[in-house]
Each structure stands twice: as structure tokens, then as C-alpha cells.
Amino acid sequence: MRHIKLATHARCICAFMVLLTSLVGVVPTWAQSAPRTLLRIDTEKGATGPEIHIVFDQQVTYISHVTAERGRVLEITVQTTSAVAAQSRTGDALSDDARETLRWNPSTAIPLEEVDLDNEAGMSRLIVRFRTRVKATARGGKDFRSIVVSLEDKPAEKPSTPRLPPPRIPPTAKLLPPPNADRLGALYEEGRQALTDGKTSRAIQVFTKLTGYSEHTYRRDALELLGLARERNGQLAHARAEYERYLTTYPEGEGSERVQQRLAGLVTRRRDETGKLRPAKARKERSDWELFGSFSQFHRYDEASTDLAGQVFELSTLSSDVYLAARRRGDVYDLRTQLTAGVVQDFGALGEDDGRISEAYVEGKHHSRGMVGRVGRQSRNTSGILGRFDGGILSYDLSQSATLNLNLGFPVDASTIDRLDTDRFLYGVSLDLGTFAEEWDFNLFAVEQRAHGLLDRQAVGGEVRYFSRGRSLFTLLDYDTSYSEVNIALVLANATLTENTSVHMSADKRKSPTLTTSNALIGQLGVIALDDLSVVFTEDEIRQLALDRTAESRSLSLGASHTLSEQYQANIDVTMSSITETPASGGVEATAAAGDDLFYDLQLIATSLFKTGDITIFGLRFQDTTTSDLISASINSRYPITQKLRFNPRLQLNLRPATTTVDRRFAVRPSFRLEYRWTRAFRIELETGGEFADESTAGQSDNLTSYFASFGYRWDF
């Protein structure tokens, strides 16, 4: 990632905010934004190398993974709770609109470029792309809200040019006993200040003195800063020796990764033609701020027509999305800011432009005090918080195994930019406990939400997480004490049976939608707030309307993954789901139950089938529901034509046999996507496809023809 000065960082943010304001200032209306599944990417130091944590906004289960494009792509099959809930969808959408992307600026240690998620009913795919070849594996995260990609450190290569000459440092003298803590602290602060002021010679003197004492509070940091001071003073051989001494003395811990990176920077520093290091140039201290993000624009056109009705649908839109993040990592505290926003312009005759801010927050972490705070628009699906809200979170480490979390804010249904919706607010407290016996973690929470002066939601509950090698278990219970109803009861589990076989299970029982008093507004015409209902109904009657509008959904999913060979892998998943009826009340009609729908999904994943490095997925789905049956076959190939050009053809065949209530329907859905990476930071995408269906309704035949085209670009910075 690229380091920049703090002043430059501030100017970039200000300029961006001005641009965003001018962009959205002309938007007349603000609509609800589709919820994102991918939240962010975090990195940590693992046992064998760096770890990439891909964080979701909901529970996620790892199924399997394969490697393609000669180690540059890792494709991971996952199952999210929203995907299980979406099983009842027939999959008639023409294109993969549910695709989500997270960008990353690659570095030598972590050459990650991007993460794509193709959301589908049943099993979804997480596509992790790297700039260079890597040796990577994947697994589920301990929190059940992340997928962890572990990279294996490459063995150090022998340099092709002469190494740095060994430093002429006298043998280490016997360490002296340290003075009192006040004297040590004063020396340490003097050395840090000298280093900040550019007085490297004085800093070297002070830190050399501090490292000459036997073990004390400041010795570890002093040894790292001594190496840094010598590096800035142009004493590269001495700096290398100090870094190596640090890693020998302190091989593990928070600063070890940082020192390893500094040592690697010395070894790989550019040499001139003679193989000697170039003289160090005088430079100012670099800022700890990192700025990165992306901007994309895509134009999409859709059209559908039938033989009987002619053209029935046409849509033309331009989507502009921006992601901006800044991060500062320090010894005392870390800071992070993030903004995710976009505008969709509809060029139709009656269309309206939609704008949204999905995330806009500032986060700070104080290392020694164990405090983390975040304020702004954010998503949180734990501690009783169900989705996006405007507000703040404060976490404090009570001990090594207990963290207290405080939540306060305003729930967000529509991602409006012009105002905060303060008519509803929530507050809650939670306690994270663990890890116990190296395998068990717990979370307990209590949360209350009010809307227009009425109690909207009052819940208590908790999570239990078990994570061991080859086995994991997650349970969640959310109980509304005001309604005396279980809002969510969820169990996720998976286990590795053999080296090549694993199984997974999910059982989900929840209110649909989430039970709140605001559900009383569902189906009410001309009513937009609980205040309006209060004019006609009492509070008890409003609460009963909320219960009447809230159904209960149940789903049970069982699946397995088996590696057949180095080239082939099979995944199977069986899901049963149902949803209860809702009664008629308050002028709203009843809804019928959808009972015991069955879904069978089978995938065969092949690598290097047509060309070394490609991935091809053959899919077969059987759907047995109360309204209709569906047989679907598909093929989805990711084919790297060159390192810069990728081709993604897809074909799906759908057959709905005739039943007593539904006539026969056969549909063919071809599509393809081309992606050209012009430069490392800029790429162009083209996607087009269509659907050609032959259907019979009430004995009358008709042909449906529809197609779409999407073209745009993405710029990463």
C-alpha cells in the first residue's frame, strides 16, 4: 500500500467530499440501498504467514476451496444465512446483479488484489485474486462471520547480488541492571523525540544505552527504534544487525511482523549496476497514513418482450460507486475511516435517481488500554444489532477474556444522505467472553429499540462459538422479552471427516421480517409512521398488528463436500424450508403459508479442464415447492485468455414441468462477461446475456425474449 503524508490525506478526503456533494446534490430522491454481504478485509499475522480475513455482515459457513490460474486465484464455496433464506427464489434474474467486490492494494507480503462474491441461492462463490502466485488455503473464521485465507511465507531467496557487508560491531557486553522506571521512561521519551526531530545520532546514543540494560519495559521497543534510527542515519548494515537481533530476541509478538517487513525492505532495496546499495537519500519521516479506495461506473440496459404483448420492459441506468478508506497504524493507537457510497441514475421516462451511503464511519483503537470505538454509519449483525445503523460502538477490554461493548444509534432502513432518521433509536450492551479451553467463545447481549415513543424491540440473547481443528459450532438465540417470542434461533456446524471429505449443517428458525412494532406498518396504504397508526389504534392494537404482519420461517440445510482428485471436487446440499401464513387484520389481507419446500443442489467443480488455470462449475438443481417444480442445469466457466484478459461464459437451462396450477415453461439463459485489466489499477468490464423462454399459460403458448448488456470500468487507487 502507498504511504502518504497526513496533509495530503486530509486534502484528498476534502476534495472527495466536495465531489460527492456535487454529485449527489442533484439527486431528487433517496431510495433504500440493497444490503451488502461483504463488509471489509482485515489482515493478521498467522502461524505460517499472513492471514486475510474477509468479513461478512452475517453468518457464513465455509464449504470448500480450489486454486486456479496457477496459484493467482482462490475460489471458495460458502453458504450464508441470506443464501439459505433465498432458496425459494427460482433464479430467473438474467445476470449476476448480486455480485459484490472488495478492493485491496497489493503488497509484497500480501499480494491480494480483490475479492468478489457471487451471491446465489444455495451455495455462493468467493473469488480471491492475487497479483502473483501464492500458496493459499481457506477456512471459516472463529467468529462465523468471516472467511480466513492463510498465505504461506515463501522461503527467503538467495540474493543475486552481494549481500550487505557484516557490521563491525564489537561483541555484546554484559547487560547492566536497569535503573528505576522513571529514569527508563525519561530516556525512552528522549530517544523517541530525537528520532521524531530527525536527530538520529542522539537517538542512536539513547536507544543503545536502553538496550544495554537487562530486560525492562522499554527494551523491546528501544531495540526496534535503534534499528530504525540507524536505517535513517544511513547505517544500513548496522540497522540490519539490530533488526536481526530483535527477531532473535523477540521472535513473536505485535512488533515482530513490523520488524520483519523493515528487514525485508533493507534486503530488497534497489542496487545499482555494480551491485552496491545506492547511498541513502536524505528524506523526511514518512507518515503512518495509508489511503486507498476505488471508483466505478457501469451502464446497464435491459429489455424484455413477448410474442403476445410486444415490449413489456425496458430499463437504462448508470451506477456510480465509490469506496474510500484511510488507515493509520501506530504503536499506541490505530485509526480507520471508511466511506462507501453510490448513485444510480435512471434514464427512463418515469425513472428516478437513487443515491445511497452504505458506510461512513471513523474507528479508533487504543492498544494499551484495550479500547475500540467506532462512530458513523455502519453494519453490525451481532450483540443484538440486526443490520445497518447510524451511531457508535465502544468496546473495552475488562480482562484478557472479557470485553464490554456499548451500542447506541438510529436504525437505518433507507441509506439516505440528507438526514438522520432520529424517529427510531436503539441502545444495548453486550459482553464477549473467551477464549476458554482454546476452543469456546461466548457473547451475551441486551438491546432495546424505540420508535415514535413506542417500544419497538426489546431483546436478550447470546452466541456460543466452538472452534477446533476440523470441527466448529455456532449457535445464536435472540428472544424478544416484550413480545415473549423467539426472534432468531440459529445453529451452524461443520466437520472434517477425512482429508478429502467435510460435512456442514444449518438450522434456522426466525421471524420474517424481524419482529418489531414497526412491522404494523406493512401493507398499510398512505401510512408511513407509527404516529399515523396511533391516531386510529391503541398501542396494544398496534402491537397485535405487528404480530399479524410477521411470519415465521424455518429452514434446515445439510451438505457435504468431497475432493475426488486434484482436478475435481463435488459439493451437494439439501435444504428444506417453510414459512407460515399471516392473518388478515387492520385492512391488510392475509398471506398464505409456503410449506415444506425442498431444494437439491449438486455442483461439480473442475480445474484446468479446458486450459491450465481455468475453473468450470457444473450445477444441477431440483426444486420441489408447493407452487411449482424446477429442474435446472448450468455451466459456469472462468477462463483466463491472458493474464490481463478473462472470459466468463455461463449457460443455464430451466425446465418447469406442468402441474395442476402451473403450465410448462422451458428457458435458456446464456451470458458471458469479459474483463480486461488495462493497468494494475484500471480495468474494463463487459457483460451481456439473455433469456429465451417458451411457456404455456391456460393452454396458450407464448415466447419470451429478454436481454441485457452492461459496460463499465473500475479504478483502484
Secondary structure, DSSP 8 states (H G I E B T S, - for coil): --EE-HHHHHHHHHHHHHHHHHHHTT----------SEEEEEEEE-SSSEEEEEEESS-EEEEEEEEEGGGTEEEEEEEEHHHHHGGG-----SS-TTEEEEE----SS--EEEEEEE--SS-EEEEEEESS---EEEEE-TTSSEEEEEE--------SS--------------B----HHHHHHHHHHHHHHHHTT-HHHHHHHHHHHHTBSS-TTHHHHHHHHHHHHHHTT-HHHHHHHHHHHHHH--SSHHHHHHHHHHHHHHTS-B-TTS-B----------SEEEEEEEEEEEEEEEEEETTTEEEEEEEEEEEEEEEEEEEE-SSEEEEEEEEEEEEEE-STT---EEEEEEEEEEEEETTTTEEEEEEEEEE-STT--EEEEEEEEEEEEETTEEEEEEEEEE-SS--SS---TTEEEEEEEEEEEEETTTEEEEEEEEEEEETTEEEEEEEEEEEEEEETTEEEEEEEEEETTTTEEEEEEEEEEEE-SSSEEEEEEEEEEEES---GGGGGTT-TT--SHHHHHTTS-HHHHHHHHHHH-EEEEEEEEEEEEE-SSSEEEEEEEEEEEE--B--BTTB--B--EEEEEEEEEEEEEESSSSTT-EEEEEEEEEE-SS-EEEEEEEEEEEESSSSEEEEEEEEEEEE---SSS--EEEEEEEEEEEEESSSSEEEEEEEEEEEEEEEETTEEEEEEEEEEEEEEEEE-
